[in-house]
Amino acid sequence: MQPGSVFSEAFDLYKRFWQHFVPIALIVFVIIAVASLVLGATLGTLGLMFAAILSLVGIFWLQGAIAEAVSDVRDGRADLSIGETLNKVGPRVGALVAAGLLAALGVMIGLVLLIVPGLVLLTWWSVLIPAIVLERAGVFEAFGRSRELVRGNGWNVFGVIVLSLLIVLGANLAVSLALAWLPDGIRSFFQSLVGNTIITPFIAAAWTIMYFQLRGERAAEPAVAARLS
């Protein structure tokens, strides 16, 4: 598994199926944005707290949905509709949120303590979401499964993480410049909506492809060992 091959396949898949990926992200982010505005306006601080929880759930749901969508279209066609994709991930949202929160807590503690442990944990746990959605792994089982898949490819996985961060920063800068003519409040809203809708599904697709490539390498190991013996 090489970072270049991950992003090459991700770009090809995104280019062919953007009309499937982007609407999934748009639906989720529009719901989050509208609900956050309504909750904040009607309930004040309490509403903003509820909005933050809703945003968290929505982000993990979206990442799970993109993982499911990538699995669906890797054969060259989309068999599931957008609604079917979101519904299929629905039962796994609780596990996605729980695992995501635990992983975020572990990574943050690692970063605060010595930085390096946080980066190591981020690398080990980078394919948690595909493991939960596509293998129906439980919360704690997914941590072990992700670590197993990453084993032996740590630096390459870390390279995918770094490149993902650079892509996100570059894309957000481009969107910000394109919307610079808008008033501050409106620009911030549309920058977040447009940027997230376009960028998030691509990054989620890339990390799902990374999962498939890692899984393929791990599955090939017994066959290689058998031939060598």
Steps between C-alpha positions, in 0.01 A plus 500: 500500500646833391350850559522574128296196405238584765443852374521396135219248550308748717519771236389261227208375708400852607515626141270220380256504793510854638128530424446218749747610771438875505118485550552272801729760656271786397194342664686443826661844515183687404310319777777583747517864392126562508448314827790687661355837398153409627625351828732791564229757428229331708689348793808718530798336669310175559408493133864546401592202719236287329624627164855392584377149586296489179804610299711227655244233418459638147873500427543137604185400313637669188837327528328167545271569204794587275675177606185309404472694173862428406444130569190517280658670196837325489351253251433790261136575576283634784252235610373692804313829483611791719215433741577128514866576572415731790241256637738207481751682720234620746518196733878546530495869593512431875811287460656757266447784747624296799813383318563847358479665840727242663753532217492880515553493876791259471666699221456833684652359820790361297555834327488695827747268672776453242343563155652184350269256686200694369624472142566129548148441631352707216687277255401174670132597518467659156269230358264470796198621305524256206557217749180590685287559190628239257601221739231573763774505765408605852645815655796340676543231237541773238804644679675165486396442140628840390833442676528158335440641151746788545777274637802509269372805310521765773712751308290465184177548698651802674590635155132473397403691816750780430398527135134509605571791734684689225213441255246626754705812575557574131137445404371715787737778397376480141135514610576792733661697219214421261244630753703797622254746344218394733430667840680332792206315655363374170847412375572293810175308463542420131873432537424234758209354304666497157842396628371215715259376234774472240804408709366270771367227267828495307711456814257242641513314167882506503517356851248231406709406198801486732301253711427281197865504390619413850241223526608364162864487610408331827287241319785426259747418778387136558519429128852646480609303806360182348691552177825569683461187708 
